[in-house]
Amino acid sequence: MNIYQTLVLASILSLAGCGKNSESPEQNSNTQTPNITSKPATMAVEMQRVPAGKFILGSDLIDKEDLQTRYGFPAPLYVNEHPQREANLPAFEMDKYEVSNAQYKAFLLAAKGPDRGAVPPDWSQNGYGLAQSQMQTMPMDTLRMIAADHFKLDMDTRNMEREAISKAMLEKHLELDKFPVTGVTWSDADKFCRWRGARLPTEKEWEKAARGTTGNEFPWGNNWDPKLTNTGDDSEWEEGIAPVGAYPNNASPYGIYDLSGNVWEWTDSWYDINEGSDYHDPEYGKKHMIIKGGSGGMGHYAISYFYRNATRQYAEPDTVAEDIGFRCVK
């Protein structure tokens, strides 16, 4: 860990220890930047209601194109989704958008002790974790180095004064506020949702929110259109990830955005056999949590299979990945 990474970690953790969760997180606004020199700014979290009732879960598809061989996948495609079946759930609410960096930072500043999540590793690389108080006090040589090497400011920082560099850094913070938080383990995501008085969605809840009652293949319908979501093919987004809500047509029947593409999302379900299935995956059991939705960081694997509502992928709960995020339900 270099001196900058140490500063980032120390500043976030020390400020978080002083934070107070004095306001209901449901009254907070994700359009504001947390004041990282004091308690977090308020953040309003929009949630959409998913009504009670029946819906279609899973699929009966088979790999007619032999994608497994073509792309070298270790396991057959689709079979862990079998069988397609009808399920029934009570009503719930789900976050309209993926949890953002700004929201997660507010959590770090407010939560205490074992209820606090970890600082995402990327925050010590892209400058997002650096507190404003650190910008005002660290040596100028260090500040200029951080501005160039970590914030990657598109300007010559070698002779810039503190005020100008700090202003540019804070503008970069405002940009990063809008992106989905990634690099969080399942436990980090679970702690965040519980801090907010919510929880992670089950696989069934996630799939109903994405598919509606008619079993849509994708949130917007049954026809694949990579222009409607972020598959990582759009060079506009650095690291393949877009700000939350950047694709206005990527909405489910319940008005929930980004369920397909941008980042994978943690669920509260173990990767295990479906009821009525005769397929046995050696990875089944309480080893991996199901992740859903596909991401923008998949490179040449950006095929439609990953962005389907029924697709079941998985990750170990302690996985820290730059393309896994989450959202909450209640």
Secondary structure, DSSP 4 states (H G I P E B T S, - for coil): --HHHHHHHHHHHHHHHH----S-GGGB-TTS---TTSSPPPB---EEEE-SEEEEES-----TT-HHHHHT-SS-SSGGGPSPEEEEE--EEEESSPPBHHHHHHHHHH--GGGS-PPPTTHHHHSTT--HHHHHHS-HHHHHHHHHHTS--SS--TT--HHHHHHHHHHHHHHHHTSBP-S--HHHHHHHHHHTT-BPPPHHHHHHHHHTTTT-SBTTBSS--GGGS--S--TTSGGG---TT--TT-B-TTS-B-SSSSSEEEEEEE--PPTT-----TT-STT-EEEES--S--GGG--GGGGSSS--EEE-TT---TTEE---B-
